[in-house]
Amino acid sequence: MVQAVLKTKLHLRLVFAPVYMVRSSLMMHRKKIDLNKVLQAMNTTCPSCGYLITPAEIQRIDFERMICPKCGQIFDAAKVRKGD
């Protein structure tokens, strides 16, 4: 009787293990990253002229402040991204 129960549990483990692996791999495909949204999040807008500064155009004075390549305005990039 005990051996029959052990065989049944082992059988259930072998039968259902691939189902969990398939389910987890399907879950990963649902969470695709949209590259356009990521690239848009990296852009910064100048508060004075509204120019969209791409990561390739960023000119930093220090860790917090940036210079707009179009109008030359110095601004705090962290405040612009937060919306303050």
RARATA-V578291 format. One record per residue. N is the residue number from 1. RES is the residue in one small letter. PHI is phi in degrees with one decimal (NA if undefined). Layout:
N & RES & PHI
N & RES & PHI
This chain:
1 & m & NA
2 & v & -65.6
3 & q & -64.3
4 & a & -65.8
5 & v & -66.5
6 & l & -62.8
7 & k & -64.2
8 & t & -67.3
9 & k & -64.8
10 & l & -64.2
11 & h & -62.4
12 & l & -63.3
13 & r & -62.1
14 & l & -70.9
15 & v & -74.2
16 & f & -91.7
17 & a & -61.5
18 & p & -64.5
19 & v & -62.7
20 & y & -65.8
21 & m & -66.8
22 & v & -67.2
23 & r & -63.1
24 & s & -67.8
25 & s & -71.6
26 & l & -69.2
27 & m & -63.0
28 & m & -66.1
29 & h & -72.5
30 & r & -73.6
31 & k & -99.6
32 & k & -71.0
33 & i & -92.2
34 & d & -85.8
35 & l & -63.5
36 & n & -63.6
37 & k & -65.9
38 & v & -65.9
39 & l & -65.8
40 & q & -66.9
41 & a & -70.2
42 & m & -82.6
43 & n & -78.0
44 & t & -125.3
45 & t & -102.5
46 & c & -71.2
47 & p & -72.7
48 & s & -89.6
49 & c & -109.9
50 & g & 81.6
51 & y & -69.1
52 & l & -87.5
53 & i & -93.7
54 & t & -84.5
55 & p & -58.9
56 & a & -72.4
57 & e & -98.0
58 & i & -65.9
59 & q & -122.7
60 & r & -99.1
61 & i & -86.7
62 & d & -144.1
63 & f & -63.0
64 & e & -99.3
65 & r & -99.7
66 & m & -130.0
67 & i & -114.5
68 & c & -74.1
69 & p & -70.7
70 & k & -90.1
71 & c & -106.7
72 & g & 82.7
73 & q & -67.3
74 & i & -96.2
75 & f & -145.6
76 & d & -88.4
77 & a & -66.8
78 & a & -66.5
79 & k & -70.0
80 & v & -65.9
81 & r & -70.2
82 & k & -75.8
83 & g & 92.5
84 & d & -79.3
